[in-house]
Amino acid sequence: MLNRPESHNKPPKVLVIVPAYNEAEGIGQVIRRLREDAPYADVLVINDGSSDATSRIARAAGANVIDLTCNLGIGGAVQTGYRYAAEHHYDYAVQIDGDGQHICAASCPPSSIPAPIW
């Protein structure tokens, strides 16, 4: 948990961080799936210096996007996401792959992100 909820009557803020580098082919589907299966969560794509349409497609699918000017690698992208979560007072943050490798697997659907208990 990143921040303590100020009130037990307020639902916690949940952020899904999606680091992405040249993931234009699948990022839209990943975001749509997340928004269907975890509608209570905000989705943030960290576009890690992609040279393709990752950023545009992510925005069109409804995600918030941070565009890094150069490729920082997975560590820098994830750190950017968690920093954003802390600065924007999210209570919970989770990371999901941007390529859909795990999110589309039957054994690990987005619905496996536990809904907060409020």
TINUFI-557495 format. One line per field, with one value per residue: residue number from 1; x, y, z of N, C-alpha, C in turn. Coordinates in pm, whole numbers, padded with zeros to 5 digits. Atoms other than C-alpha are relative to their C-alpha. Layout:
resi: [NUM / ...]
nxx: [X / ...]
nyy: [Y / ...]
nzz: [Z / ...]
caxx: [X / ...]
cayy: [Y / ...]
cazz: [Z / ...]
cxx: [X / ...]
cyy: [Y / ...]
czz: [Z / ...]
END
This chain:
resi: [1 / 2 / 3 / 4 / 5 / 6 / 7 / 8 / 9 / 10 / 11 / 12 / 13 / 14 / 15 / 16 / 17 / 18 / 19 / 20 / 21 / 22 / 23 / 24 / 25 / 26 / 27 / 28 / 29 / 30 / 31 / 32 / 33 / 34 / 35 / 36 / 37 / 38 / 39 / 40 / 41 / 42 / 43 / 44 / 45 / 46 / 47 / 48 / 49 / 50 / 51 / 52 / 53 / 54 / 55 / 56 / 57 / 58 / 59 / 60 / 61 / 62 / 63 / 64 / 65 / 66 / 67 / 68 / 69 / 70 / 71 / 72 / 73 / 74 / 75 / 76 / 77 / 78 / 79 / 80 / 81 / 82 / 83 / 84 / 85 / 86 / 87 / 88 / 89 / 90 / 91 / 92 / 93 / 94 / 95 / 96 / 97 / 98 / 99 / 100 / 101 / 102 / 103 / 104 / 105 / 106 / 107 / 108 / 109 / 110 / 111 / 112 / 113 / 114 / 115 / 116 / 117 / 118]
nxx: [00085 / -00083 / 00048 / 00116 / 00123 / 00039 / 00132 / 00042 / 00117 / -00048 / -00067 / -00141 / -00042 / -00082 / -00068 / -00069 / -00114 / -00031 / -00118 / 00013 / -00100 / 00036 / 00106 / 00118 / 00079 / 00090 / 00032 / 00143 / 00074 / -00035 / 00072 / 00143 / 00021 / -00011 / 00114 / 00116 / -00013 / -00033 / 00051 / -00025 / -00140 / -00052 / -00107 / -00108 / -00103 / -00128 / -00056 / -00143 / -00077 / 00040 / -00007 / 00122 / 00122 / 00042 / 00060 / 00127 / 00096 / 00033 / 00092 / 00127 / 00066 / 00049 / -00101 / -00086 / -00131 / -00119 / -00097 / -00140 / -00068 / -00095 / 00026 / -00066 / 00004 / 00112 / -00016 / 00035 / 00142 / 00078 / -00023 / 00082 / 00139 / 00022 / -00014 / 00127 / 00101 / -00022 / 00026 / 00143 / 00070 / 00067 / -00011 / -00057 / -00052 / -00047 / -00064 / 00041 / -00079 / 00060 / 00010 / 00111 / -00051 / 00057 / 00138 / 00093 / -00001 / 00117 / -00039 / -00027 / 00078 / 00004 / 00094 / -00071 / -00038 / 00109 / 00075 / -00018 / 00114 / 00027]
nyy: [-00116 / -00118 / -00108 / 00038 / -00072 / -00098 / 00035 / 00136 / -00011 / -00024 / 00116 / -00025 / -00024 / 00110 / -00031 / 00107 / -00054 / 00085 / -00045 / 00045 / -00042 / 00049 / 00099 / -00046 / 00113 / 00060 / -00084 / -00033 / 00115 / 00010 / -00106 / 00032 / 00111 / -00053 / -00086 / 00088 / 00089 / -00075 / -00134 / -00088 / -00042 / -00087 / 00065 / -00090 / 00059 / -00070 / 00022 / -00006 / -00043 / 00079 / -00066 / 00036 / -00072 / 00044 / -00110 / -00039 / 00110 / 00008 / -00111 / 00027 / 00108 / -00054 / -00005 / -00116 / 00038 / -00082 / 00028 / -00025 / -00047 / 00102 / 00131 / 00017 / 00140 / 00038 / -00057 / -00142 / -00014 / 00040 / -00101 / -00115 / 00032 / -00001 / -00139 / -00063 / 00049 / -00065 / -00144 / -00021 / 00051 / 00128 / 00088 / 00125 / -00002 / 00129 / -00007 / 00102 / -00007 / -00073 / 00080 / 00094 / 00136 / 00066 / -00044 / 00074 / 00142 / 00041 / 00018 / -00128 / -00106 / -00123 / 00014 / 00051 / -00113 / -00002 / -00125 / -00048 / 00014 / -00130]
nzz: [00000 / 00013 / -00085 / -00083 / 00033 / -00101 / -00050 / 00033 / 00087 / 00136 / 00059 / 00026 / 00138 / 00049 / 00126 / 00070 / 00074 / 00116 / 00074 / 00139 / 00098 / 00133 / -00019 / 00074 / 00050 / -00098 / -00116 / -00002 / -00055 / -00143 / -00072 / 00004 / -00094 / -00136 / -00029 / -00017 / -00114 / -00121 / 00030 / -00114 / 00003 / 00105 / 00076 / 00039 / 00085 / 00005 / 00134 / -00027 / 00117 / 00118 / 00131 / 00072 / -00040 / -00134 / -00076 / 00063 / -00016 / -00143 / -00029 / 00067 / -00074 / -00127 / -00106 / -00017 / 00053 / -00020 / 00107 / -00034 / 00121 / 00043 / -00060 / -00129 / -00037 / -00086 / -00134 / 00004 / 00032 / -00117 / -00103 / 00039 / -00033 / -00144 / -00044 / 00036 / -00095 / -00129 / 00015 / 00024 / -00119 / 00017 / -00115 / 00049 / 00137 / 00048 / 00132 / 00097 / 00124 / 00110 / 00122 / -00009 / -00015 / -00117 / -00024 / 00085 / -00035 / -00079 / -00139 / -00064 / 00063 / -00078 / -00111 / -00117 / -00082 / -00098 / -00020 / -00137 / -00091 / -00062]
caxx: [00000 / 00147 / -00066 / -00308 / -00666 / -00783 / -01132 / -01266 / -01568 / -01358 / -01264 / -00888 / -00717 / -00564 / -00309 / -00199 / 00146 / 00221 / 00582 / 00597 / 00870 / 00760 / 00441 / 00207 / 00094 / -00063 / -00089 / -00444 / -00573 / -00386 / -00546 / -00894 / -00866 / -00751 / -01034 / -01289 / -01153 / -01036 / -01266 / -01190 / -00823 / -00655 / -00416 / -00082 / 00141 / 00506 / 00614 / 00985 / 01115 / 00924 / 00975 / 00638 / 00278 / 00270 / 00188 / -00088 / -00255 / -00238 / -00405 / -00671 / -00747 / -00807 / -00481 / -00290 / 00057 / 00395 / 00633 / 00998 / 01228 / 01475 / 01472 / 01549 / 01484 / 01237 / 01381 / 01351 / 01006 / 00873 / 01034 / 00863 / 00528 / 00567 / 00685 / 00375 / 00161 / 00316 / 00297 / -00070 / -00164 / -00259 / -00326 / -00227 / -00013 / 00052 / 00261 / 00145 / 00350 / 00285 / 00318 / 00022 / 00245 / 00104 / -00219 / -00373 / -00289 / -00583 / -00382 / -00329 / -00617 / -00650 / -00940 / -00677 / -00588 / -00777 / -01048 / -00985 / -01205 / -01368]
cayy: [00000 / 00334 / 00576 / 00532 / 00610 / 00923 / 00785 / 00434 / 00561 / 00646 / 00366 / 00328 / 00455 / 00173 / 00221 / -00039 / 00048 / -00083 / -00031 / -00050 / -00034 / -00067 / -00251 / -00093 / -00435 / -00543 / -00249 / -00158 / -00506 / -00513 / -00183 / -00283 / -00606 / -00421 / -00170 / -00452 / -00675 / -00410 / -00110 / 00033 / 00085 / 00365 / 00251 / 00425 / 00330 / 00427 / 00460 / 00386 / 00575 / 00370 / 00450 / 00303 / 00408 / 00268 / 00605 / 00698 / 00357 / 00351 / 00692 / 00592 / 00283 / 00504 / 00487 / 00775 / 00783 / 00913 / 00939 / 00899 / 01078 / 00791 / 00422 / 00384 / 00011 / -00180 / -00052 / 00315 / 00271 / 00089 / 00339 / 00620 / 00446 / 00393 / 00748 / 00869 / 00652 / 00801 / 01160 / 01117 / 00955 / 00609 / 00359 / 00056 / 00010 / -00305 / -00369 / -00560 / -00645 / -00422 / -00701 / -00904 / -01207 / -01278 / -01080 / -01285 / -01618 / -01805 / -01865 / -01494 / -01282 / -00916 / -01025 / -01184 / -00832 / -00834 / -00575 / -00358 / -00421 / -00096]
cazz: [00000 / -00105 / 00095 / 00381 / 00282 / 00463 / 00504 / 00520 / 00325 / 00019 / -00220 / -00253 / -00566 / -00771 / -01051 / -01305 / -01440 / -01789 / -01901 / -02281 / -02545 / -02908 / -02813 / -03071 / -03193 / -02865 / -02624 / -02725 / -02645 / -02312 / -02208 / -02323 / -02125 / -01815 / -01840 / -01876 / -01600 / -01352 / -01416 / -01071 / -01165 / -01356 / -01629 / -01681 / -01974 / -01943 / -02306 / -02273 / -02577 / -02835 / -03203 / -03304 / -03230 / -02873 / -02718 / -02963 / -02943 / -02562 / -02540 / -02791 / -02579 / -02275 / -02082 / -01934 / -02089 / -01983 / -02279 / -02181 / -02423 / -02432 / -02347 / -01976 / -01970 / -01757 / -01429 / -01524 / -01671 / -01365 / -01130 / -01324 / -01277 / -00904 / -00860 / -01043 / -00815 / -00502 / -00631 / -00726 / -00393 / -00515 / -00242 / -00451 / -00762 / -00963 / -01273 / -01582 / -01893 / -02193 / -02448 / -02325 / -02272 / -01929 / -01924 / -02205 / -02049 / -01903 / -01587 / -01521 / -01651 / -01546 / -01327 / -01101 / -00985 / -00658 / -00625 / -00323 / -00024 / 00080]
cxx: [00089 / -00038 / -00118 / -00123 / -00037 / -00132 / -00034 / -00122 / 00039 / 00063 / 00147 / 00027 / 00098 / 00058 / 00064 / 00106 / 00036 / 00121 / -00006 / 00111 / -00033 / -00104 / -00128 / -00091 / -00101 / -00048 / -00148 / -00083 / 00028 / -00081 / -00150 / -00034 / 00005 / -00123 / -00129 / 00006 / 00033 / -00047 / 00022 / 00141 / 00027 / 00115 / 00099 / 00103 / 00123 / 00062 / 00150 / 00083 / -00032 / 00011 / -00123 / -00119 / -00051 / -00076 / -00139 / -00107 / -00043 / -00099 / -00139 / -00080 / -00046 / 00099 / 00058 / 00138 / 00105 / 00098 / 00140 / 00074 / 00106 / -00031 / 00081 / 00009 / -00111 / 00009 / -00041 / -00147 / -00087 / 00016 / -00082 / -00145 / -00027 / 00017 / -00128 / -00109 / 00013 / -00036 / -00147 / -00086 / -00083 / 00022 / 00067 / 00050 / 00050 / 00059 / -00045 / 00087 / -00076 / -00019 / -00113 / 00043 / -00066 / -00147 / -00101 / -00004 / -00119 / 00035 / 00023 / -00077 / 00002 / -00096 / 00068 / 00057 / -00112 / -00066 / 00020 / -00127 / -00022 / -00126]
cyy: [00122 / 00111 / -00051 / 00076 / 00094 / -00037 / -00141 / 00001 / 00021 / -00126 / 00033 / 00023 / -00109 / 00040 / -00126 / 00066 / -00098 / 00057 / -00057 / 00059 / -00066 / -00113 / 00037 / -00116 / -00051 / 00089 / 00036 / -00110 / -00016 / 00102 / -00028 / -00111 / 00048 / 00082 / -00081 / -00076 / 00069 / 00145 / 00101 / 00058 / 00099 / -00073 / 00107 / -00076 / 00088 / -00038 / 00027 / 00031 / -00075 / 00083 / -00034 / 00078 / -00041 / 00109 / 00036 / -00107 / -00012 / 00110 / -00027 / -00110 / 00045 / 00006 / 00141 / -00045 / 00100 / -00043 / 00036 / 00035 / -00096 / -00130 / -00014 / -00147 / -00025 / 00064 / 00146 / 00023 / -00033 / 00102 / 00126 / -00023 / 00004 / 00140 / 00079 / -00040 / 00070 / 00148 / 00032 / -00071 / -00125 / -00084 / -00132 / 00020 / -00141 / 00020 / -00117 / 00017 / 00071 / -00082 / -00100 / -00143 / -00072 / 00034 / -00081 / -00148 / -00033 / -00011 / 00132 / 00113 / 00127 / -00009 / -00057 / 00115 / 00016 / 00137 / 00043 / -00022 / 00135 / 00000]
czz: [00000 / 00098 / 00081 / -00044 / 00114 / 00064 / -00042 / -00092 / -00146 / -00056 / -00026 / -00148 / -00040 / -00136 / -00055 / -00087 / -00111 / -00071 / -00142 / -00086 / -00133 / 00008 / -00075 / -00041 / 00103 / 00113 / 00009 / 00063 / 00149 / 00080 / 00001 / 00099 / 00144 / 00037 / 00017 / 00132 / 00132 / -00018 / 00113 / -00003 / -00113 / -00068 / -00044 / -00082 / 00008 / -00134 / 00008 / -00125 / -00126 / -00127 / -00085 / 00058 / 00138 / 00074 / -00054 / 00022 / 00146 / 00039 / -00060 / 00072 / 00138 / 00113 / 00012 / -00044 / 00043 / -00108 / 00049 / -00129 / -00052 / 00074 / 00128 / 00040 / 00100 / 00138 / 00005 / -00028 / 00121 / 00112 / -00029 / 00039 / 00149 / 00059 / -00028 / 00100 / 00135 / -00008 / -00018 / 00105 / -00026 / 00125 / -00037 / -00142 / -00033 / -00140 / -00085 / -00124 / -00111 / -00127 / 00003 / 00021 / 00116 / 00018 / -00081 / 00032 / 00089 / 00147 / 00073 / -00067 / 00086 / 00118 / 00124 / 00084 / 00103 / 00009 / 00144 / 00082 / 00066 / 00076]
END
